[in-house]
Amino acid sequence: MDRIKRRQFVGNYLIFLILCLTGVLIPIAILYLINCTIEIEYEVSDAEEFMEYHVSKKKK
């Protein structure tokens, strides 16, 4: 079985944007981004087949 990892930001985009726009708080924005990102792992039988399906789906 192959595994596919997906990362998704679940934090507040407005807070992240405000932290980024204030130049001094960019290190805090990076920490906020890291802490509010989750990683989801899927097990698939054939990773190559999944990727072909995913790429063809995006092109449509």
C-alpha positions in Angstrom: 0.0 0.0 0.0 1.2 3.5 -0.9 0.6 6.5 1.2 -0.3 10.0 0.0 0.2 12.9 2.4 -1.9 16.1 2.2 -1.4 19.2 4.2 -4.2 21.6 4.9 -4.2 25.0 6.7 -7.1 25.1 9.2 -6.3 28.4 10.9 -7.8 31.9 10.3 -6.6 33.4 7.0 -7.3 36.9 8.3 -5.1 36.6 11.3 -2.4 35.1 9.1 -2.7 37.9 6.6 -2.5 40.6 9.3 0.6 39.0 10.9 2.3 38.9 7.5 1.4 42.5 6.6 3.0 43.8 9.8 6.7 43.2 8.9 7.8 42.7 12.5 5.4 39.8 13.1 6.4 37.6 10.2 8.2 35.1 12.5 5.0 34.8 14.5 3.1 34.3 11.2 5.4 31.5 10.2 4.9 29.8 13.6 1.1 30.3 13.3 1.2 28.7 9.8 3.1 25.7 11.1 0.9 25.2 14.1 -2.4 25.5 12.2 -1.5 23.1 9.4 -2.6 19.5 9.7 -1.3 16.6 7.8 -3.7 13.9 6.5 -2.4 10.6 5.3 -4.3 8.4 2.9 -3.5 4.8 2.0 -4.1 3.9 -1.7 -3.5 0.7 -3.5 -1.7 2.4 -6.5 -0.3 5.9 -6.1 0.6 6.3 -9.7 -3.0 5.6 -10.8 -4.3 8.1 -8.2 -1.9 10.8 -9.4 -3.0 10.3 -13.0 -6.6 10.6 -12.0 -5.9 13.7 -9.9 -3.9 15.5 -12.7 -6.5 14.7 -15.3 -9.2 16.0 -13.0 -7.4 19.3 -12.6 -7.0 19.8 -16.3 -10.8 19.6 -17.0 
